[in-house]
């Protein structure tokens, strides 16, 4: 099988994609690693295209991020029109922007309060600080804190507003399609620092909550990462469904668990390719 693994080769976090590529090669497959700017003529060379960690590795201006989003969307549409076998190209959530967080907040208690209209400000808890987040942003790009007294001065066009909550940690659940593989905890949270993740022993109830959101992606082919804030009282509040190119923190797993995840990922790709 000829595989194209899409990743940003300039990204400092590409090691996990090298592990994945090597595992496919060991099975006798041909694997190329490229970013989305490769020559379109090469599309026909590949049986399956895997979207992995294609994000930028550093903070960039929102204007550049918007240009990238347009380029990435055109790239995805090109491949879909050619009916290529694509992995992580049909998620319902993060690749479409952060509107889904507003929609899910109105449906589920386990979502960080999120609005995109100032007339809904009373739906948010009264806290001292709030977070203004661009709908197209990722990894905190463009995000800023807003003081409570400044709320009426902000614009929410193409952005969402959330309360700045006191939290214990961030917890991430990693799925292949809709099957839970493992969970990791970041303590303290990933912003403003990025601590090394530790293995998280989740409860049955926590797994049930994560599964509920994973199951919303009923047609997804690929990996999804369901991210939560863990509040001081132990509650989980959803902050993201990363279904486009989720970073997996495989370097934080022991070798046995890392290899098991990659094995399950390969099995999913093979099964999909053989349909």
Phi and psi restraints in degrees (value plus and minus 20) as a CYANA .aco file:
   2 UNK   PHI    -117.5   -77.5
   2 UNK   PSI      99.0   139.0
   3 UNK   PHI    -137.6   -97.6
   3 UNK   PSI     115.4   155.4
   4 UNK   PHI    -128.0   -88.0
   4 UNK   PSI     100.6   140.6
   5 UNK   PHI    -124.1   -84.1
   5 UNK   PSI      92.6   132.6
   6 UNK   PHI    -105.9   -65.9
   6 UNK   PSI      99.3   139.3
   7 UNK   PHI    -173.2  -133.2
   7 UNK   PSI     137.7   177.7
   8 UNK   PHI    -104.4   -64.4
   8 UNK   PSI      86.4   126.4
   9 UNK   PHI     -87.7   -47.7
   9 UNK   PSI     -34.1     5.9
  10 UNK   PHI    -110.5   -70.5
  10 UNK   PSI     -19.7    20.3
  11 UNK   PHI     -99.9   -59.9
  11 UNK   PSI     112.7   152.7
  12 UNK   PHI     -86.8   -46.8
  12 UNK   PSI     -34.4     5.6
  13 UNK   PHI    -124.7   -84.7
  13 UNK   PSI      10.3    50.3
  14 UNK   PHI    -104.7   -64.7
  14 UNK   PSI     -25.0    15.0
  15 UNK   PHI     -76.4   -36.4
  15 UNK   PSI     -61.9   -21.9
  16 UNK   PHI     -83.7   -43.7
  16 UNK   PSI     -50.9   -10.9
  17 UNK   PHI     -93.7   -53.7
  17 UNK   PSI     -49.0    -9.0
  18 UNK   PHI     -87.3   -47.3
  18 UNK   PSI     -58.3   -18.3
  19 UNK   PHI     -82.0   -42.0
  19 UNK   PSI     -63.9   -23.9
  20 UNK   PHI     -84.2   -44.2
  20 UNK   PSI     -65.3   -25.3
  21 UNK   PHI     -80.8   -40.8
  21 UNK   PSI     -64.0   -24.0
  22 UNK   PHI     -83.0   -43.0
  22 UNK   PSI     -57.8   -17.8
  23 UNK   PHI     -84.1   -44.1
  23 UNK   PSI     -59.6   -19.6
  24 UNK   PHI     -87.1   -47.1
  24 UNK   PSI     -59.3   -19.3
  25 UNK   PHI     -83.4   -43.4
  25 UNK   PSI     -57.3   -17.3
  26 UNK   PHI     -83.7   -43.7
  26 UNK   PSI     -42.5    -2.5
  27 UNK   PHI    -105.4   -65.4
  27 UNK   PSI     -17.8    22.2
  28 UNK   PHI      74.5   114.5
  28 UNK   PSI     -10.9    29.1
  29 UNK   PHI    -106.2   -66.2
  29 UNK   PSI     136.5   176.5
  30 UNK   PHI    -113.5   -73.5
  30 UNK   PSI     108.2   148.2
  31 UNK   PHI    -148.4  -108.4
  31 UNK   PSI     103.9   143.9
  32 UNK   PHI    -127.0   -87.0
  32 UNK   PSI     124.6   164.6
  33 UNK   PHI    -135.4   -95.4
  33 UNK   PSI      98.8   138.8
  34 UNK   PHI    -163.2  -123.2
  34 UNK   PSI     146.2   186.2
  35 UNK   PHI    -118.7   -78.7
  35 UNK   PSI    -197.7  -157.7
  36 UNK   PHI     -95.0   -55.0
  36 UNK   PSI     -24.1    15.9
  37 UNK   PHI    -115.2   -75.2
  37 UNK   PSI      -3.6    36.4
  38 UNK   PHI     -91.3   -51.3
  38 UNK   PSI     145.8   185.8
  39 UNK   PHI     -84.6   -44.6
  39 UNK   PSI     104.4   144.4
  40 UNK   PHI     -76.8   -36.8
  40 UNK   PSI     -47.3    -7.3
  41 UNK   PHI     -81.1   -41.1
  41 UNK   PSI     -41.0    -1.0
  42 UNK   PHI     -99.9   -59.9
  42 UNK   PSI     -30.5     9.5
  43 UNK   PHI     -70.4   -30.4
  43 UNK   PSI     -62.2   -22.2
  44 UNK   PHI     -92.7   -52.7
  44 UNK   PSI     -29.6    10.4
  45 UNK   PHI     -94.9   -54.9
  45 UNK   PSI     -35.1     4.9
  46 UNK   PHI    -133.2   -93.2
  46 UNK   PSI     118.9   158.9
  47 UNK   PHI     -99.7   -59.7
  47 UNK   PSI     -55.7   -15.7
  48 UNK   PHI    -166.4  -126.4
  48 UNK   PSI     124.2   164.2
  49 UNK   PHI    -141.2  -101.2
  49 UNK   PSI     103.2   143.2
  50 UNK   PHI    -126.0   -86.0
  50 UNK   PSI      98.0   138.0
  51 UNK   PHI    -104.8   -64.8
  51 UNK   PSI     104.9   144.9
  52 UNK   PHI    -141.8  -101.8
  52 UNK   PSI    -149.4  -109.4
  53 UNK   PHI    -109.3   -69.3
  53 UNK   PSI      63.3   103.3
  54 UNK   PHI    -115.0   -75.0
  54 UNK   PSI     -16.7    23.3
  55 UNK   PHI     -93.1   -53.1
  55 UNK   PSI     144.2   184.2
  56 UNK   PHI     -91.1   -51.1
  56 UNK   PSI     134.6   174.6
  57 UNK   PHI    -115.5   -75.5
  57 UNK   PSI     -26.5    13.5
  58 UNK   PHI    -154.1  -114.1
  58 UNK   PSI     144.8   184.8
  59 UNK   PHI     -83.7   -43.7
  59 UNK   PSI     116.1   156.1
  60 UNK   PHI    -153.3  -113.3
  60 UNK   PSI     137.1   177.1
  61 UNK   PHI     -82.3   -42.3
  61 UNK   PSI     130.6   170.6
  62 UNK   PHI     -78.4   -38.4
  62 UNK   PSI     -53.9   -13.9
  63 UNK   PHI     -81.0   -41.0
  63 UNK   PSI     -62.6   -22.6
  64 UNK   PHI     -88.4   -48.4
  64 UNK   PSI     -56.3   -16.3
  65 UNK   PHI     -83.5   -43.5
  65 UNK   PSI     -59.4   -19.4
  66 UNK   PHI     -84.1   -44.1
  66 UNK   PSI     -60.4   -20.4
  67 UNK   PHI     -82.6   -42.6
  67 UNK   PSI     -62.7   -22.7
  68 UNK   PHI     -82.0   -42.0
  68 UNK   PSI     -64.1   -24.1
  69 UNK   PHI     -79.0   -39.0
  69 UNK   PSI     -62.6   -22.6
  70 UNK   PHI     -83.0   -43.0
  70 UNK   PSI     -62.5   -22.5
  71 UNK   PHI     -85.0   -45.0
  71 UNK   PSI     -63.0   -23.0
  72 UNK   PHI     -86.0   -46.0
  72 UNK   PSI     -58.8   -18.8
  73 UNK   PHI     -85.1   -45.1
  73 UNK   PSI     -62.4   -22.4
  74 UNK   PHI     -82.5   -42.5
  74 UNK   PSI     -60.7   -20.7
  75 UNK   PHI     -80.8   -40.8
  75 UNK   PSI     -66.9   -26.9
  76 UNK   PHI     -82.6   -42.6
  76 UNK   PSI     -63.3   -23.3
  77 UNK   PHI     -83.2   -43.2
  77 UNK   PSI     -57.8   -17.8
  78 UNK   PHI     -79.5   -39.5
  78 UNK   PSI     -66.9   -26.9
  79 UNK   PHI     -88.9   -48.9
  79 UNK   PSI     -58.2   -18.2
  80 UNK   PHI     -85.8   -45.8
  80 UNK   PSI     -57.6   -17.6
  81 UNK   PHI     -85.7   -45.7
  81 UNK   PSI     -46.2    -6.2
  82 UNK   PHI    -108.4   -68.4
  82 UNK   PSI     -17.6    22.4
  83 UNK   PHI      36.1    76.1
  83 UNK   PSI      20.4    60.4
  84 UNK   PHI     -95.4   -55.4
  84 UNK   PSI     135.2   175.2
  85 UNK   PHI     -95.9   -55.9
  85 UNK   PSI      95.4   135.4
  86 UNK   PHI    -144.5  -104.5
  86 UNK   PSI     114.7   154.7
  87 UNK   PHI    -134.3   -94.3
  87 UNK   PSI     109.4   149.4
  88 UNK   PHI      48.7    88.7
  88 UNK   PSI      16.7    56.7
  89 UNK   PHI    -135.4   -95.4
  89 UNK   PSI     -22.9    17.1
  90 UNK   PHI    -146.5  -106.5
  90 UNK   PSI      10.0    50.0
  91 UNK   PHI     -89.8   -49.8
  91 UNK   PSI     132.9   172.9
  92 UNK   PHI    -111.7   -71.7
  92 UNK   PSI     -30.7     9.3
  93 UNK   PHI    -136.5   -96.5
  93 UNK   PSI    -111.4   -71.4
  94 UNK   PHI     -80.2   -40.2
  94 UNK   PSI     -53.9   -13.9
  95 UNK   PHI     -87.9   -47.9
  95 UNK   PSI     -38.6     1.4
  96 UNK   PHI    -112.1   -72.1
  96 UNK   PSI     -16.3    23.7
  97 UNK   PHI      78.7   118.7
  97 UNK   PSI    -199.6  -159.6
  98 UNK   PHI    -114.5   -74.5
  98 UNK   PSI      -8.5    31.5
  99 UNK   PHI     -77.0   -37.0
  99 UNK   PSI     -53.7   -13.7
 100 UNK   PHI     -81.1   -41.1
 100 UNK   PSI     -48.9    -8.9
 101 UNK   PHI     -86.1   -46.1
 101 UNK   PSI     -56.1   -16.1
 102 UNK   PHI     -85.8   -45.8
 102 UNK   PSI     -64.3   -24.3
 103 UNK   PHI     -84.2   -44.2
 103 UNK   PSI     -63.4   -23.4
 104 UNK   PHI     -90.1   -50.1
 104 UNK   PSI     -53.1   -13.1
 105 UNK   PHI     -80.0   -40.0
 105 UNK   PSI     -55.7   -15.7
 106 UNK   PHI     -95.0   -55.0
 106 UNK   PSI     -33.0     7.0
 107 UNK   PHI    -128.0   -88.0
 107 UNK   PSI     -50.4   -10.4
 108 UNK   PHI    -150.2  -110.2
 108 UNK   PSI     121.3   161.3
 109 UNK   PHI     -91.1   -51.1
 109 UNK   PSI     -46.3    -6.3
 110 UNK   PHI    -108.6   -68.6
 110 UNK   PSI      14.0    54.0
 111 UNK   PHI    -142.5  -102.5
 111 UNK   PSI     117.0   157.0
 112 UNK   PHI     -77.5   -37.5
 112 UNK   PSI     109.1   149.1
 113 UNK   PHI     -71.6   -31.6
 113 UNK   PSI     109.2   149.2
 114 UNK   PHI    -163.9  -123.9
 114 UNK   PSI     110.7   150.7
 115 UNK   PHI    -153.8  -113.8
 115 UNK   PSI     138.1   178.1
 116 UNK   PHI    -149.7  -109.7
 116 UNK   PSI      -3.4    36.6
 117 UNK   PHI    -155.3  -115.3
 117 UNK   PSI     107.5   147.5
 118 UNK   PHI     -84.2   -44.2
 118 UNK   PSI     -44.0    -4.0
 119 UNK   PHI     -88.3   -48.3
 119 UNK   PSI     -29.7    10.3
 120 UNK   PHI    -119.8   -79.8
 120 UNK   PSI      -5.5    34.5
 121 UNK   PHI     -77.9   -37.9
 121 UNK   PSI     -49.5    -9.5
 122 UNK   PHI     -91.1   -51.1
 122 UNK   PSI     -30.1     9.9
 123 UNK   PHI     -97.2   -57.2
 123 UNK   PSI     -36.9     3.1
 124 UNK   PHI    -110.6   -70.6
 124 UNK   PSI     127.1   167.1
 125 UNK   PHI     -84.7   -44.7
 125 UNK   PSI     130.7   170.7
 126 UNK   PHI    -103.1   -63.1
 126 UNK   PSI      82.0   122.0
 127 UNK   PHI    -142.9  -102.9
 127 UNK   PSI     153.6   193.6
 128 UNK   PHI     -97.8   -57.8
 128 UNK   PSI     -50.7   -10.7
 129 UNK   PHI    -153.1  -113.1
 129 UNK   PSI     133.6   173.6
 130 UNK   PHI    -151.5  -111.5
 130 UNK   PSI     142.4   182.4
 131 UNK   PHI    -132.5   -92.5
 131 UNK   PSI     104.9   144.9
 132 UNK   PHI    -117.6   -77.6
 132 UNK   PSI     101.9   141.9
 133 UNK   PHI    -148.0  -108.0
 133 UNK   PSI     106.0   146.0
 134 UNK   PHI     -81.1   -41.1
 134 UNK   PSI     122.2   162.2
 135 UNK   PHI     -85.6   -45.6
 135 UNK   PSI     -47.9    -7.9
 136 UNK   PHI    -113.2   -73.2
 136 UNK   PSI     -22.2    17.8
 137 UNK   PHI     -92.3   -52.3
 137 UNK   PSI     142.2   182.2
 138 UNK   PHI    -168.4  -128.4
 138 UNK   PSI     136.1   176.1
 139 UNK   PHI      34.8    74.8
 139 UNK   PSI      11.2    51.2
 140 UNK   PHI      61.6   101.6
 140 UNK   PSI     -18.6    21.4
 141 UNK   PHI     -84.3   -44.3
 141 UNK   PSI     107.9   147.9
 142 UNK   PHI      60.3   100.3
 142 UNK   PSI     -26.3    13.7
 143 UNK   PHI     -93.0   -53.0
 143 UNK   PSI     122.9   162.9
 144 UNK   PHI    -168.3  -128.3
 144 UNK   PSI     134.9   174.9
 145 UNK   PHI    -106.1   -66.1
 145 UNK   PSI     123.3   163.3
 146 UNK   PHI    -144.0  -104.0
 146 UNK   PSI     107.3   147.3
 147 UNK   PHI     -91.4   -51.4
 147 UNK   PSI     129.2   169.2
 148 UNK   PHI     -75.8   -35.8
 148 UNK   PSI     -61.2   -21.2
 149 UNK   PHI     -90.5   -50.5
 149 UNK   PSI     -32.4     7.6
 150 UNK   PHI    -119.8   -79.8
 150 UNK   PSI     -15.9    24.1
 151 UNK   PHI     -78.5   -38.5
 151 UNK   PSI     -60.5   -20.5
 152 UNK   PHI     -92.1   -52.1
 152 UNK   PSI     -28.9    11.1
 153 UNK   PHI    -113.0   -73.0
 153 UNK   PSI     -32.4     7.6
 154 UNK   PHI    -106.5   -66.5
 154 UNK   PSI     142.3   182.3
 155 UNK   PHI    -130.0   -90.0
 155 UNK   PSI     118.9   158.9
 156 UNK   PHI    -131.4   -91.4
 156 UNK   PSI      -0.9    39.1
 157 UNK   PHI     -87.9   -47.9
 157 UNK   PSI     104.2   144.2
 158 UNK   PHI      41.1    81.1
 158 UNK   PSI      10.1    50.1
 159 UNK   PHI    -167.5  -127.5
 159 UNK   PSI     142.7   182.7
 160 UNK   PHI    -141.9  -101.9
 160 UNK   PSI     141.0   181.0
 161 UNK   PHI    -144.0  -104.0
 161 UNK   PSI     113.3   153.3
 162 UNK   PHI    -153.8  -113.8
 162 UNK   PSI     133.3   173.3
 163 UNK   PHI     -92.2   -52.2
 163 UNK   PSI     127.1   167.1
 164 UNK   PHI    -106.4   -66.4
 164 UNK   PSI      87.6   127.6
 165 UNK   PHI    -121.5   -81.5
 165 UNK   PSI     125.2   165.2
 166 UNK   PHI     -93.5   -53.5
 166 UNK   PSI     108.1   148.1
 167 UNK   PHI    -155.0  -115.0
 167 UNK   PSI     141.3   181.3
 168 UNK   PHI    -105.7   -65.7
 168 UNK   PSI     -61.9   -21.9
 169 UNK   PHI    -192.0  -152.0
 169 UNK   PSI    -198.9  -158.9
 170 UNK   PHI    -132.9   -92.9
 170 UNK   PSI     120.0   160.0
 171 UNK   PHI    -145.3  -105.3
 171 UNK   PSI     111.7   151.7
 172 UNK   PHI    -142.9  -102.9
 172 UNK   PSI     112.4   152.4
 173 UNK   PHI    -129.5   -89.5
 173 UNK   PSI     110.1   150.1
 174 UNK   PHI    -129.9   -89.9
 174 UNK   PSI     104.9   144.9
 175 UNK   PHI    -141.0  -101.0
 175 UNK   PSI     126.5   166.5
 176 UNK   PHI    -125.5   -85.5
 176 UNK   PSI      97.6   137.6
 177 UNK   PHI      34.1    74.1
 177 UNK   PSI    -130.3   -90.3
 178 UNK   PHI    -141.3  -101.3
 178 UNK   PSI       2.2    42.2
 179 UNK   PHI    -127.6   -87.6
 179 UNK   PSI     100.2   140.2
 180 UNK   PHI     -87.6   -47.6
 180 UNK   PSI     113.0   153.0
 181 UNK   PHI    -127.4   -87.4
 181 UNK   PSI     -68.9   -28.9
 182 UNK   PHI    -186.1  -146.1
 182 UNK   PSI     151.1   191.1
 183 UNK   PHI    -157.4  -117.4
 183 UNK   PSI     126.9   166.9
 184 UNK   PHI    -149.3  -109.3
 184 UNK   PSI     133.3   173.3
 185 UNK   PHI    -141.5  -101.5
 185 UNK   PSI     118.0   158.0
 186 UNK   PHI    -131.5   -91.5
 186 UNK   PSI      96.4   136.4
 187 UNK   PHI    -155.1  -115.1
 187 UNK   PSI      90.7   130.7
 188 UNK   PHI     -89.7   -49.7
 188 UNK   PSI    -184.3  -144.3
 189 UNK   PHI     -90.4   -50.4
 189 UNK   PSI     151.2   191.2
 190 UNK   PHI     -93.8   -53.8
 190 UNK   PSI     -39.7     0.3
 191 UNK   PHI    -142.3  -102.3
 191 UNK   PSI     108.2   148.2
 192 UNK   PHI    -107.8   -67.8
 192 UNK   PSI     -27.3    12.7
 193 UNK   PHI    -123.2   -83.2
 193 UNK   PSI     149.1   189.1
 194 UNK   PHI    -150.3  -110.3
 194 UNK   PSI      63.1   103.1
 195 UNK   PHI     -91.1   -51.1
 195 UNK   PSI     140.7   180.7
 196 UNK   PHI     -87.8   -47.8
 196 UNK   PSI     111.6   151.6
 197 UNK   PHI     -91.1   -51.1
 197 UNK   PSI     128.0   168.0
 198 UNK   PHI    -140.6  -100.6
 198 UNK   PSI     132.2   172.2
 199 UNK   PHI     -78.2   -38.2
 199 UNK   PSI     114.3   154.3
 200 UNK   PHI    -133.0   -93.0
 200 UNK   PSI     101.1   141.1
 201 UNK   PHI    -110.5   -70.5
 201 UNK   PSI      74.3   114.3
 202 UNK   PHI     -99.3   -59.3
 202 UNK   PSI     135.5   175.5
 203 UNK   PHI    -105.1   -65.1
 203 UNK   PSI     148.3   188.3
 204 UNK   PHI     -81.1   -41.1
 204 UNK   PSI     -59.0   -19.0
 205 UNK   PHI     -87.3   -47.3
 205 UNK   PSI     -60.3   -20.3
 206 UNK   PHI     -84.8   -44.8
 206 UNK   PSI     -61.8   -21.8
 207 UNK   PHI     -82.5   -42.5
 207 UNK   PSI     -57.4   -17.4
 208 UNK   PHI     -84.1   -44.1
 208 UNK   PSI     -61.2   -21.2
 209 UNK   PHI     -84.4   -44.4
 209 UNK   PSI     -67.9   -27.9
 210 UNK   PHI     -81.4   -41.4
 210 UNK   PSI     -61.2   -21.2
 211 UNK   PHI     -82.8   -42.8
 211 UNK   PSI     -57.6   -17.6
 212 UNK   PHI     -77.4   -37.4
 212 UNK   PSI     -62.9   -22.9
 213 UNK   PHI     -97.1   -57.1
 213 UNK   PSI     -54.6   -14.6
 214 UNK   PHI     -82.9   -42.9
 214 UNK   PSI     -56.9   -16.9
 215 UNK   PHI     -89.5   -49.5
 215 UNK   PSI     -36.5     3.5
 216 UNK   PHI     -86.4   -46.4
 216 UNK   PSI     -44.5    -4.5
 217 UNK   PHI    -108.4   -68.4
 217 UNK   PSI      42.2    82.2
 218 UNK   PHI     -86.3   -46.3
 218 UNK   PSI     -40.4    -0.4
 219 UNK   PHI    -130.6   -90.6
 219 UNK   PSI     -15.2    24.8
 220 UNK   PHI     -81.5   -41.5
 220 UNK   PSI     115.9   155.9
 221 UNK   PHI    -134.9   -94.9
 221 UNK   PSI      87.3   127.3
 222 UNK   PHI     122.6   162.6
 222 UNK   PSI    -177.7  -137.7
 223 UNK   PHI    -120.8   -80.8
 223 UNK   PSI     122.4   162.4
 224 UNK   PHI    -155.4  -115.4
 224 UNK   PSI     126.1   166.1
 225 UNK   PHI    -141.2  -101.2
 225 UNK   PSI     101.1   141.1
 226 UNK   PHI    -121.7   -81.7
 226 UNK   PSI      94.4   134.4
 227 UNK   PHI    -125.0   -85.0
 227 UNK   PSI     116.4   156.4
 228 UNK   PHI    -150.5  -110.5
 228 UNK   PSI     130.8   170.8
 229 UNK   PHI    -106.8   -66.8
 229 UNK   PSI     116.1   156.1
 230 UNK   PHI    -122.9   -82.9
 230 UNK   PSI      93.6   133.6
 231 UNK   PHI     -96.8   -56.8
 231 UNK   PSI     149.4   189.4
 232 UNK   PHI     -79.1   -39.1
 232 UNK   PSI     -49.4    -9.4
 233 UNK   PHI    -106.6   -66.6
 233 UNK   PSI     -15.5    24.5
 234 UNK   PHI      72.6   112.6
 234 UNK   PSI     -26.4    13.6
 235 UNK   PHI     -90.1   -50.1
 235 UNK   PSI     126.4   166.4
 236 UNK   PHI    -120.0   -80.0
 236 UNK   PSI     113.0   153.0
 237 UNK   PHI    -146.9  -106.9
 237 UNK   PSI     100.5   140.5
 238 UNK   PHI     -81.5   -41.5
 238 UNK   PSI     111.6   151.6
 239 UNK   PHI    -139.6   -99.6
 239 UNK   PSI     -34.9     5.1
 240 UNK   PHI    -188.1  -148.1
 240 UNK   PSI     123.1   163.1
 241 UNK   PHI    -135.2   -95.2
 241 UNK   PSI      80.5   120.5
 242 UNK   PHI    -110.7   -70.7
 242 UNK   PSI      81.9   121.9
 243 UNK   PHI    -140.7  -100.7
 243 UNK   PSI      -9.2    30.8
 244 UNK   PHI    -118.2   -78.2
 244 UNK   PSI     -82.2   -42.2
 245 UNK   PHI    -168.5  -128.5
 245 UNK   PSI      46.9    86.9
 246 UNK   PHI     -88.1   -48.1
 246 UNK   PSI     113.4   153.4
 247 UNK   PHI     -93.0   -53.0
 247 UNK   PSI     120.0   160.0
 248 UNK   PHI    -126.7   -86.7
 248 UNK   PSI     -30.7     9.3
 249 UNK   PHI      32.3    72.3
 249 UNK   PSI      21.0    61.0
 250 UNK   PHI     -84.8   -44.8
 250 UNK   PSI     -43.8    -3.8
 251 UNK   PHI     -89.6   -49.6
 251 UNK   PSI     -33.2     6.8
 252 UNK   PHI    -110.6   -70.6
 252 UNK   PSI     -24.2    15.8
 253 UNK   PHI    -114.2   -74.2
 253 UNK   PSI     132.8   172.8
 254 UNK   PHI     -91.1   -51.1
 254 UNK   PSI     144.7   184.7
 255 UNK   PHI     -80.5   -40.5
 255 UNK   PSI     -58.2   -18.2
 256 UNK   PHI     -83.2   -43.2
 256 UNK   PSI     -68.2   -28.2
 257 UNK   PHI     -88.6   -48.6
 257 UNK   PSI     -56.5   -16.5
 258 UNK   PHI     -83.1   -43.1
 258 UNK   PSI     -66.5   -26.5
 259 UNK   PHI     -85.5   -45.5
 259 UNK   PSI     -54.2   -14.2
 260 UNK   PHI     -86.1   -46.1
 260 UNK   PSI     -63.2   -23.2
 261 UNK   PHI     -81.8   -41.8
 261 UNK   PSI     -66.8   -26.8
 262 UNK   PHI     -82.3   -42.3
 262 UNK   PSI     -57.7   -17.7
 263 UNK   PHI     -79.9   -39.9
 263 UNK   PSI     -66.7   -26.7
 264 UNK   PHI     -85.5   -45.5
 264 UNK   PSI     -56.5   -16.5
 265 UNK   PHI     -84.9   -44.9
 265 UNK   PSI     -65.4   -25.4
 266 UNK   PHI     -80.6   -40.6
 266 UNK   PSI     -62.7   -22.7
 267 UNK   PHI     -80.1   -40.1
 267 UNK   PSI     -60.0   -20.0
 268 UNK   PHI     -83.0   -43.0
 268 UNK   PSI     -64.6   -24.6
 269 UNK   PHI     -84.1   -44.1
 269 UNK   PSI     -64.4   -24.4
 270 UNK   PHI     -82.5   -42.5
 270 UNK   PSI     -64.1   -24.1
 271 UNK   PHI     -81.9   -41.9
 271 UNK   PSI     -63.6   -23.6
 272 UNK   PHI     -84.6   -44.6
 272 UNK   PSI     -63.3   -23.3
 273 UNK   PHI     -85.8   -45.8
 273 UNK   PSI     -47.8    -7.8
 274 UNK   PHI    -106.6   -66.6
 274 UNK   PSI     -23.8    16.2
